[in-house]
Amino acid sequence: MKKGVIVAIMTVVLVGTVVLVGRYIFFSVPPPDLHSARSRIENLSTLTTGRYEYRDVIFFGEETRLLGIPTGNREMLFAIRIDVIAGLYLADAVTVEAGGRRERELFVTLPAPEIIRVVAREDTIDQYFARTGFRGVDWLDVSEEVERAKERDRRDALERGILDRARMHGEFLVRELLLAAGYDTVHIRFRPDEPKGLRG
């Protein structure tokens, strides 16, 4: 009787060991190495993580002359949408380090968020009135006023925290990318560099 009990116990232990080893071999998928993890981030290149949309009303006015003699005015009042876009340039100085205690833990350092570009959407122009004379008014004529509006919106977006929003969304997206790749814990840090000037 005792012998049968011992055999039964040994059988249970053996089967349990085989199941545990099998689960480890067949179902434990190791996370990618550090180089692969860094490549996954850098392959994103530019990550757009913050956008503020503005609707600017712009007035263009210019006195027209012919042979130095005033002949009238060219005037136009119109509205245009301007997008201020922020994000991360992930090809710049991304570092990935393994956790000290856990196999599936990563420490990732990302570049500081920046204003990527400010875009005036020509397809969104609504014209309120125009007095254009015989010369008319084209995009080149109003471009200087539009550039002033873009700069005002860029400064306003910075004051309203667009870089903080870009940082928060960038941290979330990069962390989710690496968690999906097989890591259990991902710590995100940002370089303390001052944001660079507008690139686009």
C-alpha positions in Angstrom: 0.0 0.0 0.0 2.7 2.4 0.9 4.6 1.5 -2.2 1.6 2.3 -4.3 1.2 5.7 -2.7 4.9 6.5 -3.2 4.6 5.6 -6.9 1.5 7.7 -7.3 3.2 10.7 -5.7 6.3 10.3 -7.9 4.1 10.0 -10.9 2.3 13.3 -10.1 5.6 15.0 -9.4 7.0 13.8 -12.7 4.0 14.8 -14.7 4.0 18.2 -13.1 7.6 18.7 -13.9 7.1 17.7 -17.5 4.1 20.2 -17.8 6.1 23.0 -16.3 9.1 22.4 -18.5 6.9 22.1 -21.6 5.2 25.3 -20.8 8.5 27.0 -20.4 9.9 25.6 -23.7 6.8 26.1 -25.9 5.0 29.1 -24.4 7.7 31.4 -23.0 8.7 33.7 -25.8 11.7 35.8 -25.0 11.5 39.6 -25.7 13.7 41.1 -28.5 17.2 42.0 -27.7 18.2 45.7 -27.0 19.2 46.4 -30.6 15.9 45.2 -31.9 14.0 47.2 -29.2 15.9 50.3 -30.2 15.3 49.6 -33.9 11.5 49.3 -33.3 11.5 52.8 -31.8 13.8 54.4 -34.4 11.8 52.9 -37.3 9.0 55.2 -36.3 11.3 58.0 -37.4 9.1 61.1 -36.6 6.3 60.5 -34.2 3.5 63.1 -34.2 2.0 63.2 -30.8 0.5 66.7 -30.4 -1.6 68.9 -32.7 -3.3 72.2 -32.0 -5.6 73.7 -34.7 -6.2 77.4 -35.1 -8.6 79.4 -37.2 -6.9 82.7 -38.1 -8.6 85.7 -39.6 -6.1 87.6 -41.7 -6.3 91.0 -43.4 -4.2 91.9 -46.4 -4.0 95.5 -47.5 -1.7 97.2 -50.0 -1.7 100.5 -51.9 -1.3 100.0 -55.6 0.7 102.4 -57.8 1.3 103.0 -61.5 4.4 104.9 -62.4 4.5 106.1 -58.8 1.0 107.4 -58.8 -1.5 105.8 -56.4 -4.2 104.0 -58.2 -6.2 102.4 -55.4 -5.9 99.7 -52.8 -5.8 95.9 -52.9 -7.5 94.4 -49.8 -8.6 91.0 -48.7 -10.1 89.6 -45.5 -10.0 85.8 -45.2 -9.8 83.0 -42.6 -7.4 80.1 -42.8 -6.8 77.0 -40.7 -3.2 76.7 -39.2 -2.0 73.5 -37.6 0.8 73.5 -35.0 2.2 70.0 -34.9 4.6 68.6 -32.2 6.3 65.3 -31.7 9.5 63.3 -31.3 12.3 62.8 -33.8 13.1 59.2 -32.8 16.2 59.0 -35.0 17.9 61.4 -32.6 19.7 60.0 -29.6 17.4 57.1 -28.5 19.0 54.9 -25.8 17.8 51.5 -24.6 19.1 49.8 -21.5 18.2 46.5 -19.8 16.7 46.5 -16.3 19.1 45.5 -13.6 17.0 43.0 -11.8 14.4 41.8 -14.3 14.9 40.1 -17.7 11.9 41.8 -19.3 12.5 45.3 -18.0 13.7 48.2 -20.1 14.9 51.8 -19.5 14.3 54.0 -22.6 15.6 57.6 -23.1 13.9 59.6 -25.8 14.7 63.0 -27.2 12.8 66.0 -26.0 9.6 66.8 -27.9 9.7 69.6 -30.4 7.5 71.6 -32.7 7.8 69.6 -35.9 6.0 72.0 -38.3 3.4 74.7 -38.6 1.1 74.3 -41.6 -1.2 76.8 -43.2 -3.9 74.9 -45.0 -4.6 76.6 -48.3 -7.6 74.4 -48.9 -9.4 75.8 -45.8 -9.4 79.5 -46.9 -12.7 81.3 -46.5 -12.7 84.7 -48.2 -14.9 87.3 -46.5 -14.3 90.2 -48.9 -11.8 91.3 -51.6 -11.0 94.4 -53.4 -8.2 93.4 -55.7 -8.1 95.9 -58.6 -6.7 94.8 -61.9 -3.7 92.9 -60.4 -5.7 90.5 -58.2 -4.3 88.8 -55.1 -2.6 85.5 -55.0 -1.0 83.3 -52.3 2.4 84.9 -52.7 0.9 88.3 -51.9 -0.6 87.2 -48.6 2.2 84.8 -47.6 4.0 87.4 -45.4 0.8 87.9 -43.3 0.2 84.1 -43.2 3.8 83.6 -41.9 3.1 86.1 -39.1 0.0 84.3 -38.1 1.9 80.9 -38.1 4.5 82.4 -35.7 1.8 83.7 -33.4 0.1 80.3 -33.3 3.4 78.6 -32.7 4.1 80.8 -29.7 0.5 80.3 -28.4 0.8 76.5 -28.7 4.0 76.5 -26.7 2.4 78.6 -24.0 -0.6 76.3 -23.9 1.6 73.2 -23.3 1.7 71.5 -26.6 5.1 70.0 -25.8 3.8 68.6 -22.5 1.0 66.9 -24.5 3.5 65.6 -27.1 5.7 64.2 -24.3 2.8 62.4 -22.6 1.4 60.9 -25.8 4.9 59.9 -27.0 5.6 58.1 -23.7 2.4 56.2 -23.9 2.9 55.1 -27.6 6.5 54.0 -27.1 5.7 52.1 -24.0 2.8 50.3 -25.6 5.0 49.4 -28.6 7.6 47.7 -26.4 5.1 46.0 -24.1 3.5 44.5 -27.2 7.0 43.2 -28.2 7.2 41.1 -25.0 8.6 43.3 -22.3 6.8 43.4 -18.9 8.1 46.8 -17.6 9.2 49.8 -19.7 10.5 53.0 -18.0 10.5 56.1 -20.3 12.7 59.1 -19.7 13.3 62.2 -21.8 16.5 64.1 -22.4 16.6 67.4 -20.5 17.8 69.2 -23.7 16.1 72.4 -24.5 13.8 71.9 -27.5 15.4 72.7 -30.7 14.1 75.3 -33.2 11.3 74.6 -35.6 12.6 72.1 -38.2 9.8 72.1 -40.7 
